[in-house]
Amino acid sequence: MSRLIQILADGRPGGGTTAVLTLTRLLAEQASQMTIATQAHSYLAREAGAAGQVVAGFNFSRRSRTPQLSLELARLFRRSDPTVVHAHGARAALPAVLASMPMSHRFIYTVHGFHFPHKAGVARSLARAAEAFCISRADCTVFVSDADREIARSAGLLGRSQSHCVIKNAVFLEPAATVSRKLYDICFVGRLHPQKNPLILVDILKAMQPMRPTLCIVGGGELAGQLEARVHGEGFADQVLFKGECDRLQALQLLSSCRALVLPSLWEGHPITLVEAMHLGVPAVASDISGNDEIVRNDETGFLVTPTDANAYSERLTRLLADDVLRARLAAAGMREADRQYSPKRLLDEYLQVYDLVSRQAPLASHGLPA
């Protein structure tokens, strides 16, 4: 593999951006030329540029720009003559596929969670059709969780793939990410978006009364105003700290400074926040959904509860905050699991195999990849 282009549409702080930054950092010494194509002036563009990566800025802000984006990406491909184009998420993959069709490079598509099952009507049909098209055109489709692969199978998408495999996320943690002093009780890290179910945080705090735990909320999004209004309206303003969108190091330091993580998402792919919390020794209470249940081992490395049951979150969080021994046991087990399952070396080795095999048009399954 000599010339590589990585594409991610949304360069805001979050799991997809962390995944791309991690992968490109690992690949920096493996590729003779690598370009990151993403939203111009985004967090990803700034971070990648600061790390010495070549960045190409585009406007991915509207799906209606897909035809124009495909033309712009095609010009980038002609200039760069990549060996492999690797798109992350359908918003990046669709214009990349259209741009790649008349060209000779290999194309890889990584699915970072499917969204179409949670849409309705025409929006669902269009989103599924876009996924089907991207998967059918990819030389290899990479799923970040077994759950995503099962969604693809049950939706009739897996049969369209030329080849596929599962490569689960991994992360780097800088030493500066670890904070020794615990400043807050509970941390929520994620977009304030319906997928992440942030409004239940107020119900959890109500259920935890008369205990008054502190809650640090890291992230921004469309539900920020509604969540803040509910926090103030229910009288929890003195317990809740809104930090907004933070860069990754700041977010990790805030997470490390908390005694427990809560992740009440309604759906996920393979959430990097859970992996980061395990590496940091912060036990999680997470929704018992596909993706989360591949990371958290219930009552061994954290707790899994019914996604919409505020009382269940409250009970597990109360136990964690009241029992230092339990918290230490889950934290130690989580750190061991993270070191074993989610190491950067494993991620790099598996992606290098994919790039090599796709470049040679060799089958994946015969080389030990989890197809």
C-alpha angles and dihedrals in degrees: 000000000000110000120037136174120196117196128196120165101202111051096180120122109281146095098300093049092047090050093052094044090050093049095045091048090053092046096047093097094040102056123063088209129017131174128188115210114197145129109317115254092006127142090259091051091051095045094046092047091050088053090055097256122144108249128197113195122213138166108254093157097112129040088215087071092066095107092048091044091053090056092047092048090047089058090051091050093050091050095045100036091206125202091212133016112201118192124192117208129357096274088063097033099055098059090037091055092049090049092047100050098092094039136086103227122109119255128215124186122198115197111213095189129319119255102180095082088064095052127081138221120344093355090058093048093049093047092049091048091052091051091048091052094048093047093048092052097045119099084214132009115207120202119199093209140028086237093062091049090052091050089052091050096048092046092053094248101113093069089059093060121102088209135339143184142175119249113173122214124266132183144206117232116199115215088243090064092073116085117191098202120073109223102167137033103222133021130199115192119183149073114307090236131126091256090064093047095220097164089072088069090081091051090050092053090049091051091050094059135153082035109078106203121181117244124202113199115199116188144048137230148123095310095052095101094045092048093049091049091052092047091053094040093054093047099250099119092111091054100046129072117193110204098173122206112346134182114259097262092051091047092050092048090051091048091049090052091060129083096221141010124224119201111176097171121160092213136004143172106212105321113220091201090070091050091049091049091052092051089050094049095245111138116222136219102205138172114269097242136126111286095025091060090057090060108032117061104207113246090355106070098001141322134286120203139174105287098236100034107108091181091057092052089047094052095049094043091048090052092049095048093046098046117061092180093053091047092050092048094052092043094052093047091048093051091051091049092048092051091050102041107025108042121144090230092060091049093050094047093051095047092047088055091051094048091048096046094044091049089052092039089235123153115262101211094063091059099059099260114142097254 
